[in-house]
Each structure stands twice: as C-alpha cells, then as structure tokens.
Amino acid sequence: MIEKIFQKNEEIINVFYLFNKLLIIAVSSYFAFYIRIKDEKFYDYLVVTSILILIYLILEVLIFKKNRFYQKKISLVFYQDINHFFISIFILIFLGVILKVTSFYSRFWLISLIILSSLLLLIHKYFFNYLYNKLIQTNLLTKNVLLIGNFDDCKRLLKEFRKENKFHFRLCNFIDKHKLNNLFPIQQIELDKKLSHNLTYYNISQVWILAAENINRKSLMNKLSHIPIDIRTLYSNEYHRDILLDNLNGYSIFDTSLSPFYGFNYILKFLFDYSLGFIFFIISFPIILFFGTLILIEDGKPFLFIQKRHGWDGRVVNIYKLRSLKKTQNNSQVSENDKRVLKVGRFIRRFSIDELPQFFNVLKGDMSIVGPRPHAVEHNDEFSKQVKGFMLRHKCKPGLTGLAQMKGYRGNITDKKQLTQRYEQDMLYIKKWSIFLDVYIVLQTAIKVFIQKAH
C-alpha cells in the first residue's frame, strides 16, 4: 500500500529532494568552516549558514513554480538548484553589506562553500535520479492506469506520455468501437460485470477518462459507480480552462472521484494507525487469549473467525475476529436473540471484544483504526444492488470503527434506509477526513462501546 502515497503526485519526493539540498548546503558550510577557521567563531558561521538556508528555502517555495512530479533533467541542477543557491549567496552578501558585517567572515569560507555546494548538488542530482529510477522499477512510483476514450485520443495520449515511465497504461476501453485496432499496444477491456475483477487482476490504481464530445460522462460514471478506484477526467488544453485543477503533459485534469489518502495525508493516517494499532494490540492480546480460551472450552476449535471482506480499492482481505457463533454453515447476519450466538459470544459482542483481533489487521496494513466498517463479500454484493455506488466507500482502508458507527449505525442492517444512512456517513467521512476527525471518532467510540448494546 506504500505506492498509494504517490497515486496523485510526487510532491513528497520533491520535498525530500529539497530537504537533501538544504542538508548539502549545511554540510558544505560545515566542511568549509573547518578547513581553516578556528572553533571559537563557529556560532557566528552557524547563524549565517542558517540565514543562507532560509533564503534558499524561500526561493524554492515562492519563486520556483511548484512541481507535482519529480523532474529528472540534469539541466535543472544548473538553472534551478545551483542558480537558486547563487541567488541566495548574493542576497546574503547584500544583507552583509547593509549590516556592515562582511569583514567578520572569511572569503575562503565563502568560496569553499560555493565550490563544495555546487559540486555536491550536481552529484546529488545524479544519485537521486538513480534512486528515483529504482523506485519506478519496483512499481512504488508507477501508476497502473485504465484509459477510457476515443481511439485517436488514446493513441495521442500514449504518444505524449511515452517518455513518462511513471505512468503504466495497462488497459484501454474505446468509445468509438468501429476504430478498434487489434494492434493497439494496450490490453482492451470491456466495462462489464467483470470489470472489478479485471481491475484487481491488472492492479489498476486509476481510471483516466479522456473527455470528448461523443462521451456521455453521466452514463459512463454510472457504469463506474461500483468501482472504488480513483477516477480522473482529462481535457485537452483548449477545453475547460476554468476548472483546471492540475496539469500534466498538456492535459488539464479534473479529479472526478479521488481518495483523500495519498501523499502527506496517507503518511499521517499511516502513522496514526500503526502507532495506535501497536499499542492497542499489545493491550488487547491478553484479553484475546482469555476469551479465546473460554470459546475453546464452550465450543472447541477454532477460537478465531476468519472472514473474507472487501478492503481498499475493493480488494479482498482476510479479517480476523473472535468467534462468537457456534460452528455452522449459516453465514447470514446475526439477529437479536440469534440461537447461533455462544454464551461467551453474547458478552464479547456486547462490548465489541470480538473485534479486538482486527488490531492485527491494522498492523498488517489491511485495515485502519478509523474507516468504513467492512462487510462480508457476499453482503457487499447484496448491498451494492440496493444502494448505487455502495462500493465507493472502499476508496480507503476499512476501519475498526467509523463515522457511521459513532452516529449509531452499527450492528445488523435491517432495511434499505438504514443501509443508505450508513453509506452516506461513510462517504461523508471520506469527503471530510482529517486526523482530528479520526481522533474524535476514536474517543467517541470508546465511550459508546460501554453504553450502546450491539446485537
């Protein structure tokens, strides 16, 4: 799931690249100082170096146009990295002249700093390009894309992106079927009932719709409504300039349906999940063993119940729970006073103790602490027929608890209205997500679990 960080852009890589450049300037200044200068002036040079780094950072952030993708061109190191460094040096000297402090600092230090920084920035560019290519080769940066559009439009896009190996166009669906060409370099696919399975099989992470006059976007989105994968609409430059949200290789991009969990958002949620998941798993492990023993005494092996449920992007994952029902082939939802429930099962379901093994799912990366609650695969298939777009709630990892559960929509689903309300709360969570919302839901869940009876 690490590749999710880079699904929309590579801003994190650019931030890391910038951090390395700042570190290079600091290290160069350190070595330039210790070549000839005595230790007693170190603090003065430290202050000047900090000011230089701050100036360079401001230039990078405010002057240079923000890049959403990492640029590999070696020429950039001269007219961007080193150029900004020289501008920073000139600004620093100008400030020194105004404050009349230039005589306090060594010219040898300044010349050594310029030579070392320039040389290291150039070496760094080559080395970073090497690491970047390695990340692409391991598919951590590659976006597997399904193209939907006219034959000529798809062909033109492939030609324009042929040098962009960060995008891997694996599947294509043509709107103008009469131009279908068996020699087209991408696997052709139909938007039918097998679409979800095929997207999972080909590990597709994005769907790109190439806008055209003969494309009915409403009809197309209806066909894709059950696909929990990021969808982006691309326009050529002469169209829809007023709704430009992003630009890539001459295409204006509109995010029709995009998960909020990418880049820094995903890292933040990742750290939140794994820190709390580890703490709660350690705390709950003795409780799991205790009630697992009671289950073994009452009904024998196994004490864990493993069920296949849909995870992020609709991929099937194994979810672990303490077994609260007697061994049976009946997989229907549990109802009130259900005879299948074990004696110990009623207690662990009352306080949601049966859910504790799912902290292991969090540590595995299959689940989050907070997110839409996952349903059994067969239940999801049924619910998808009742609520249009129901699978869109899987545009993030499923959670141990969620906004719907906090609002009281938990337990057995008895009617379509309740199902719709749960779906609406899950989609609201995806739309309004913030780390503060996650913290709030966790705290509210901890309170509600002791006062709200679960069936």
VEXDREN-2710 file (C-alpha; in Angstrom, 1 decimal):
% VEXDREN-2710
k/r/px/py/pz
1/MET/0.0/0.0/0.0
2/ILE/3.0/2.3/0.1
3/GLU/2.5/3.1/-3.5
4/LYS/-0.7/4.9/-2.5
5/ILE/1.4/7.8/-1.3
6/PHE/2.3/8.6/-4.9
7/GLN/-1.0/8.0/-6.6
8/LYS/-1.8/11.6/-7.5
9/ASN/1.6/13.3/-7.5
10/GLU/5.1/13.0/-6.2
11/GLU/5.2/16.1/-4.0
12/ILE/6.7/14.1/-1.1
13/ILE/9.7/13.1/-3.3
14/ASN/10.2/16.8/-4.2
15/VAL/10.0/17.7/-0.5
16/PHE/12.6/15.1/0.3
17/TYR/14.8/16.3/-2.6
18/LEU/14.6/19.8/-1.3
19/PHE/15.5/18.7/2.2
20/ASN/18.6/17.0/0.8
21/LYS/19.6/20.2/-0.9
22/LEU/19.3/22.1/2.3
23/LEU/21.3/19.5/4.1
24/ILE/24.0/19.7/1.4
25/ILE/24.4/23.5/1.9
26/ALA/24.7/22.9/5.7
27/VAL/27.3/20.1/5.3
28/SER/29.2/22.2/2.8
29/SER/29.3/25.1/5.2
30/TYR/30.5/22.9/8.0
31/PHE/33.4/21.5/6.0
32/ALA/34.3/24.9/4.6
33/PHE/34.5/26.3/8.1
34/TYR/36.7/23.5/9.5
35/ILE/39.2/23.7/6.6
36/ARG/40.9/26.8/8.0
37/ILE/38.8/28.6/10.6
38/LYS/39.2/28.2/14.4
39/ASP/36.4/26.8/16.6
40/GLU/35.6/29.9/18.5
41/LYS/33.8/31.5/15.6
42/PHE/31.6/28.5/14.9
43/TYR/28.4/30.1/16.3
44/ASP/28.7/33.1/14.0
45/TYR/29.1/30.9/10.9
46/LEU/26.2/28.7/12.1
47/VAL/23.9/31.8/12.2
48/VAL/25.0/32.9/8.7
49/THR/24.5/29.4/7.3
50/SER/21.0/29.2/8.8
51/ILE/20.1/32.5/7.2
52/LEU/21.5/31.3/3.9
53/ILE/19.4/28.1/4.1
54/LEU/16.3/30.1/5.0
55/ILE/16.8/32.3/1.9
56/TYR/17.3/29.3/-0.3
57/LEU/14.2/27.7/1.1
58/ILE/12.1/30.8/0.5
59/LEU/13.4/31.0/-3.1
60/GLU/12.5/27.3/-3.7
61/VAL/9.0/27.7/-2.2
62/LEU/8.0/31.2/-3.5
63/ILE/9.9/31.8/-6.7
64/PHE/10.2/28.4/-8.4
65/LYS/6.9/27.1/-9.8
66/LYS/5.6/24.2/-7.8
67/ASN/6.2/20.8/-9.4
68/ARG/3.9/18.0/-8.6
69/PHE/6.2/15.4/-10.2
70/TYR/9.9/15.0/-9.8
71/GLN/11.9/16.2/-12.8
72/LYS/14.9/14.1/-13.8
73/LYS/16.6/16.5/-16.3
74/ILE/20.2/17.1/-15.3
75/SER/20.0/20.7/-16.7
76/LEU/17.6/21.5/-13.8
77/VAL/20.5/21.3/-11.4
78/PHE/22.1/24.3/-13.1
79/TYR/19.2/26.7/-13.8
80/GLN/17.3/25.7/-10.6
81/ASP/19.3/24.1/-7.8
82/ILE/22.7/25.9/-8.3
83/ASN/21.1/29.0/-9.7
84/HIS/18.9/29.4/-6.6
85/PHE/22.0/28.8/-4.5
86/PHE/23.9/31.6/-6.2
87/ILE/21.0/34.0/-5.8
88/SER/20.8/33.1/-2.1
89/ILE/24.6/33.8/-1.8
90/PHE/24.1/37.2/-3.5
91/ILE/21.2/38.1/-1.2
92/LEU/23.3/37.0/1.8
93/ILE/26.2/39.2/0.7
94/PHE/23.8/42.1/0.1
95/LEU/22.5/41.8/3.7
96/GLY/26.0/41.6/5.0
97/VAL/27.0/44.8/3.2
98/ILE/23.9/46.6/4.5
99/LEU/24.6/45.5/8.1
100/LYS/28.4/46.1/7.6
101/VAL/29.4/42.7/8.8
102/THR/31.1/41.2/5.7
103/SER/34.6/41.9/7.2
104/PHE/33.9/39.5/10.0
105/TYR/33.6/36.5/7.7
106/SER/36.2/34.6/5.7
107/ARG/36.3/34.9/1.9
108/PHE/37.9/31.5/1.8
109/TRP/34.9/30.0/3.7
110/LEU/32.6/31.6/1.2
111/ILE/34.5/30.4/-1.9
112/SER/34.9/26.9/-0.4
113/LEU/31.1/26.8/0.4
114/ILE/30.2/27.8/-3.2
115/ILE/32.5/25.2/-4.7
116/LEU/31.5/22.3/-2.4
117/SER/27.8/23.1/-2.6
118/SER/27.8/23.3/-6.4
119/LEU/29.7/20.1/-6.7
120/LEU/27.6/18.2/-4.2
121/LEU/24.3/19.5/-5.7
122/LEU/25.4/18.1/-9.1
123/ILE/26.4/14.7/-7.6
124/HIS/23.2/14.6/-5.6
125/LYS/21.1/15.1/-8.8
126/TYR/22.7/12.0/-10.4
127/PHE/22.4/9.9/-7.3
128/PHE/18.7/11.0/-6.7
129/ASN/17.9/10.1/-10.3
130/TYR/19.3/6.7/-9.7
131/LEU/17.2/6.2/-6.6
132/TYR/14.1/7.5/-8.4
133/ASN/14.6/5.0/-11.3
134/LYS/14.9/2.2/-8.7
135/LEU/11.6/3.2/-7.1
136/ILE/9.9/3.1/-10.5
137/GLN/11.4/-0.3/-11.3
138/THR/9.9/-1.6/-8.0
139/ASN/6.5/-0.2/-9.0
140/LEU/6.3/2.0/-6.0
141/LEU/6.0/5.1/-8.2
142/THR/4.3/3.5/-11.2
143/LYS/0.6/4.3/-11.6
144/ASN/-1.3/1.5/-13.4
145/VAL/-4.0/3.2/-15.5
146/LEU/-7.1/2.3/-17.4
147/LEU/-7.8/4.7/-20.3
148/ILE/-11.3/5.4/-21.5
149/GLY/-11.8/7.4/-24.6
150/ASN/-11.8/7.6/-28.4
151/PHE/-9.2/5.6/-30.3
152/ASP/-7.4/8.6/-31.7
153/ASP/-7.4/10.4/-28.3
154/CYS/-6.0/7.4/-26.5
155/LYS/-3.3/6.9/-29.2
156/ARG/-2.3/10.6/-28.9
157/LEU/-2.1/10.4/-25.2
158/LEU/0.1/7.3/-25.3
159/LYS/2.4/9.1/-27.7
160/GLU/2.7/12.1/-25.5
161/PHE/3.4/10.1/-22.4
162/ARG/5.8/7.6/-24.0
163/LYS/8.7/9.1/-22.1
164/GLU/6.8/9.2/-18.8
165/ASN/7.6/5.8/-17.3
166/LYS/6.0/6.9/-14.0
167/PHE/2.6/6.0/-15.7
168/HIS/1.9/2.5/-16.9
169/PHE/-1.1/2.3/-19.2
170/ARG/-2.2/-1.3/-19.0
171/LEU/-5.9/-1.3/-20.1
172/CYS/-8.0/0.7/-22.6
173/ASN/-11.7/1.0/-23.4
174/PHE/-12.6/2.6/-26.7
175/ILE/-15.8/4.6/-27.0
176/ASP/-15.7/4.5/-30.8
177/LYS/-15.8/0.8/-31.3
178/HIS/-15.6/1.0/-35.1
179/LYS/-11.9/2.0/-34.8
180/LEU/-11.0/-0.9/-32.6
181/ASN/-7.5/-1.9/-33.6
182/ASN/-6.1/-5.3/-32.7
183/LEU/-2.6/-3.9/-33.0
184/PHE/-3.2/-1.3/-30.2
185/PRO/-0.3/-1.6/-27.6
186/ILE/-2.6/-1.9/-24.6
187/GLN/-4.9/-4.7/-23.4
188/GLN/-8.5/-3.9/-24.4
189/ILE/-11.2/-4.3/-21.8
190/GLU/-15.0/-4.0/-21.6
191/LEU/-16.9/-2.1/-18.9
192/ASP/-19.0/-5.1/-17.9
193/LYS/-19.7/-7.1/-14.8
194/LYS/-16.1/-8.5/-14.8
195/LEU/-14.6/-5.0/-14.6
196/SER/-14.0/-5.1/-10.9
197/HIS/-12.2/-8.4/-11.1
198/ASN/-10.2/-7.3/-14.1
199/LEU/-9.0/-4.1/-12.5
200/THR/-7.9/-6.1/-9.4
201/TYR/-6.1/-8.6/-11.6
202/TYR/-4.2/-5.9/-13.5
203/ASN/-3.6/-4.0/-10.3
204/ILE/-5.2/-0.8/-11.8
205/SER/-5.0/2.2/-9.4
206/GLN/-6.5/4.9/-11.6
207/VAL/-9.1/5.3/-14.3
208/TRP/-8.5/8.2/-16.8
209/ILE/-11.4/9.4/-18.9
210/LEU/-10.3/11.4/-22.0
211/ALA/-13.1/13.9/-22.5
212/ALA/-14.7/14.3/-25.9
213/GLU/-18.0/15.4/-27.4
214/ASN/-19.2/11.9/-28.1
215/ILE/-18.6/10.7/-24.5
216/ASN/-21.6/10.8/-22.2
217/ARG/-19.9/11.2/-18.8
218/LYS/-23.0/10.7/-16.8
219/SER/-23.7/7.3/-18.5
220/LEU/-20.0/6.4/-18.1
221/MET/-19.9/7.3/-14.4
222/ASN/-23.0/5.1/-13.9
223/LYS/-21.0/2.2/-15.2
224/LEU/-18.1/3.0/-12.9
225/SER/-20.2/3.8/-9.8
226/HIS/-19.4/0.4/-8.3
227/ILE/-15.6/0.8/-8.8
228/PRO/-13.8/2.1/-5.7
229/ILE/-10.8/3.3/-7.7
230/ASP/-9.6/6.9/-8.3
231/ILE/-11.2/8.4/-11.4
232/ARG/-9.7/11.4/-13.2
233/THR/-11.1/13.3/-16.3
234/LEU/-8.6/14.7/-18.7
235/TYR/-9.2/17.6/-21.1
236/SER/-7.0/18.9/-23.8
237/ASN/-5.7/22.4/-23.1
238/GLU/-8.2/24.2/-25.3
239/TYR/-11.1/22.9/-23.2
240/HIS/-12.3/23.7/-19.6
241/ARG/-9.5/26.1/-18.6
242/ASP/-11.8/27.4/-15.9
243/ILE/-11.9/24.2/-14.0
244/LEU/-8.2/23.4/-14.2
245/LEU/-7.2/21.6/-11.0
246/ASP/-3.9/20.1/-12.3
247/ASN/-1.9/20.0/-15.4
248/LEU/0.1/17.1/-16.8
249/ASN/1.8/16.9/-20.2
250/GLY/-0.5/19.5/-21.7
251/TYR/-3.7/18.0/-20.3
252/SER/-6.0/19.7/-17.8
253/ILE/-7.0/17.2/-15.1
254/PHE/-10.3/17.2/-13.1
255/ASP/-10.5/14.7/-10.2
256/THR/-13.9/13.2/-10.7
257/SER/-13.6/10.7/-7.8
258/LEU/-10.4/10.7/-5.8
259/SER/-9.5/9.2/-2.5
260/PRO/-8.1/11.8/0.0
261/PHE/-5.5/9.3/1.2
262/TYR/-2.4/10.0/-0.8
263/GLY/0.8/12.0/-0.1
264/PHE/1.2/13.6/3.3
265/ASN/-2.4/12.7/4.2
266/TYR/-1.7/9.0/3.8
267/ILE/1.5/9.2/5.8
268/LEU/-0.3/11.0/8.6
269/LYS/-3.1/8.3/8.7
270/PHE/-0.5/5.6/8.3
271/LEU/1.4/6.8/11.4
272/PHE/-1.8/7.2/13.3
273/ASP/-3.0/3.7/12.5
274/TYR/0.3/1.9/13.3
275/SER/1.0/3.8/16.5
276/LEU/-2.4/3.2/18.0
277/GLY/-2.7/-0.2/16.4
278/PHE/0.5/-1.4/18.0
279/ILE/-0.4/0.0/21.5
280/PHE/-4.0/-1.4/21.4
281/PHE/-2.8/-4.8/20.1
282/ILE/-0.3/-5.2/23.0
283/ILE/-3.0/-4.1/25.5
284/SER/-5.7/-6.4/24.0
285/PHE/-3.6/-9.5/23.4
286/PRO/-4.2/-10.9/27.0
287/ILE/-7.9/-10.2/26.6
288/ILE/-7.9/-12.1/23.3
289/LEU/-6.2/-15.1/24.9
290/PHE/-8.6/-15.1/27.8
291/PHE/-11.8/-15.1/25.8
292/GLY/-10.3/-17.3/23.2
293/THR/-9.8/-19.9/26.0
294/LEU/-13.4/-19.5/27.0
295/ILE/-14.5/-20.1/23.4
296/LEU/-12.4/-23.2/23.2
297/ILE/-14.0/-24.6/26.4
298/GLU/-17.5/-23.8/25.3
299/ASP/-17.4/-24.9/21.6
300/GLY/-13.9/-26.1/20.7
301/LYS/-11.6/-25.0/18.0
302/PRO/-11.1/-22.6/16.4
303/PHE/-11.5/-19.5/18.6
304/LEU/-10.7/-17.2/15.8
305/PHE/-13.1/-16.5/12.9
306/ILE/-11.6/-15.5/9.6
307/GLN/-13.9/-13.9/7.0
308/LYS/-13.2/-12.5/3.5
309/ARG/-14.2/-8.9/3.2
310/HIS/-13.5/-6.1/0.8
311/GLY/-10.6/-3.8/1.6
312/TRP/-9.1/-0.7/-0.1
313/ASP/-10.0/-0.5/-3.9
314/GLY/-12.4/-3.4/-3.3
315/ARG/-9.5/-5.9/-3.0
316/VAL/-10.5/-8.9/-0.8
317/VAL/-8.7/-9.3/2.5
318/ASN/-9.0/-11.7/5.4
319/ILE/-10.4/-10.1/8.6
320/TYR/-9.9/-11.7/12.0
321/LYS/-12.5/-11.8/14.8
322/LEU/-13.0/-13.8/18.0
323/ARG/-15.6/-16.5/17.1
324/SER/-18.9/-15.6/18.8
325/LEU/-21.2/-18.0/16.9
326/LYS/-21.5/-21.8/17.1
327/LYS/-19.8/-23.7/14.2
328/THR/-22.4/-23.6/11.4
329/GLN/-22.6/-23.1/7.6
330/ASN/-25.2/-20.3/8.1
331/ASN/-23.4/-17.1/7.2
332/SER/-26.4/-14.8/7.4
333/GLN/-26.3/-11.6/9.5
334/VAL/-26.7/-12.1/13.2
335/SER/-30.1/-11.1/14.5
336/GLU/-31.4/-10.3/18.1
337/ASN/-31.7/-13.5/20.2
338/ASP/-29.9/-15.5/17.5
339/LYS/-29.5/-19.1/18.7
340/ARG/-26.2/-19.4/17.0
341/VAL/-24.6/-17.0/19.4
342/LEU/-22.4/-18.6/22.1
343/LYS/-22.8/-17.8/25.8
344/VAL/-19.5/-16.1/25.9
345/GLY/-20.3/-14.7/22.5
346/ARG/-23.1/-12.6/23.8
347/PHE/-20.7/-10.9/26.2
348/ILE/-17.9/-10.3/23.8
349/ARG/-20.3/-8.9/21.2
350/ARG/-21.9/-6.7/23.8
351/PHE/-18.6/-4.9/24.4
352/SER/-17.2/-5.4/20.8
353/ILE/-14.4/-7.7/22.3
354/ASP/-14.8/-9.9/19.2
355/GLU/-13.3/-7.1/17.1
356/LEU/-10.0/-6.9/19.0
357/PRO/-8.0/-9.3/16.7
358/GLN/-8.6/-6.8/14.0
359/PHE/-5.8/-4.7/15.5
360/PHE/-3.6/-7.4/13.9
361/ASN/-5.2/-6.5/10.6
362/VAL/-4.2/-2.9/11.2
363/LEU/-0.6/-3.9/11.7
364/LYS/-0.8/-6.0/8.5
365/GLY/-2.0/-2.9/6.6
366/ASP/-5.4/-4.4/5.7
367/MET/-7.4/-2.1/7.9
368/SER/-7.3/1.3/9.6
369/ILE/-8.3/2.3/13.1
370/VAL/-11.0/4.5/11.6
371/GLY/-12.8/4.0/8.3
372/PRO/-15.9/2.5/6.8
373/ARG/-16.7/-0.9/8.5
374/PRO/-16.1/-3.8/6.1
375/HIS/-18.9/-6.2/5.3
376/ALA/-18.6/-9.8/4.2
377/VAL/-18.1/-10.1/0.4
378/GLU/-21.5/-11.7/-0.1
379/HIS/-23.2/-9.0/1.9
380/ASN/-21.4/-6.3/-0.1
381/ASP/-22.6/-7.9/-3.3
382/GLU/-26.2/-7.7/-2.0
383/PHE/-25.9/-4.2/-0.6
384/SER/-24.4/-2.9/-3.9
385/LYS/-27.7/-3.9/-5.6
386/GLN/-29.7/-1.9/-3.2
387/VAL/-27.6/1.3/-3.0
388/LYS/-26.0/2.8/-6.1
389/GLY/-22.3/3.4/-5.7
390/PHE/-22.1/1.4/-2.4
391/MET/-18.6/0.2/-3.2
392/LEU/-17.2/3.7/-3.3
393/ARG/-16.9/3.5/0.5
394/HIS/-13.9/1.3/-0.2
395/LYS/-11.9/4.3/-1.5
396/CYS/-9.9/3.9/1.7
397/LYS/-8.9/1.2/4.1
398/PRO/-11.9/-0.3/6.1
399/GLY/-11.8/0.6/9.8
400/LEU/-12.4/-0.9/13.2
401/THR/-14.8/1.9/13.8
402/GLY/-16.1/4.7/11.7
403/LEU/-18.3/7.8/11.5
404/ALA/-21.3/5.6/10.8
405/GLN/-20.7/3.6/13.9
406/MET/-20.2/6.7/16.0
407/LYS/-23.6/8.0/14.7
408/GLY/-25.3/4.8/15.9
409/TYR/-25.4/2.9/12.6
410/ARG/-23.9/-0.3/13.7
411/GLY/-24.8/-3.9/14.1
412/ASN/-27.3/-5.7/11.9
413/ILE/-28.7/-3.9/8.9
414/THR/-32.5/-4.5/8.7
415/ASP/-33.7/-2.2/5.9
416/LYS/-32.6/-0.2/2.9
417/LYS/-33.0/3.1/4.8
418/GLN/-30.5/2.0/7.4
419/LEU/-28.1/0.8/4.8
420/THR/-28.3/4.1/2.9
421/GLN/-27.7/6.1/6.1
422/ARG/-24.6/4.1/6.9
423/TYR/-23.4/4.5/3.3
424/GLU/-23.9/8.3/3.5
425/GLN/-22.0/8.6/6.7
426/ASP/-19.1/6.5/5.3
427/MET/-18.9/8.7/2.2
428/LEU/-19.1/11.9/4.4
429/TYR/-16.1/10.5/6.3
430/ILE/-14.1/10.1/3.1
431/LYS/-15.0/13.6/2.0
432/LYS/-14.4/15.4/5.3
433/TRP/-11.5/13.3/6.6
434/SER/-8.9/14.9/8.8
435/ILE/-6.6/13.4/11.5
436/PHE/-8.7/15.4/14.1
437/LEU/-11.8/13.6/12.9
438/ASP/-10.1/10.2/13.4
439/VAL/-9.1/11.2/17.0
440/TYR/-12.7/12.4/17.7
441/ILE/-14.2/9.2/16.4
442/VAL/-11.9/7.0/18.4
443/LEU/-12.7/8.9/21.6
444/GLN/-16.5/8.8/20.9
445/THR/-16.3/5.1/20.1
446/ALA/-14.5/4.3/23.4
447/ILE/-17.4/6.0/25.2
448/LYS/-20.2/4.5/23.2
449/VAL/-19.0/0.9/23.3
450/PHE/-19.9/0.7/27.0
451/ILE/-23.4/2.3/26.7
452/GLN/-24.7/1.1/23.4
453/LYS/-25.8/-2.5/23.1
454/ALA/-24.7/-4.4/20.0
455/HIS/-26.9/-7.2/18.7
END
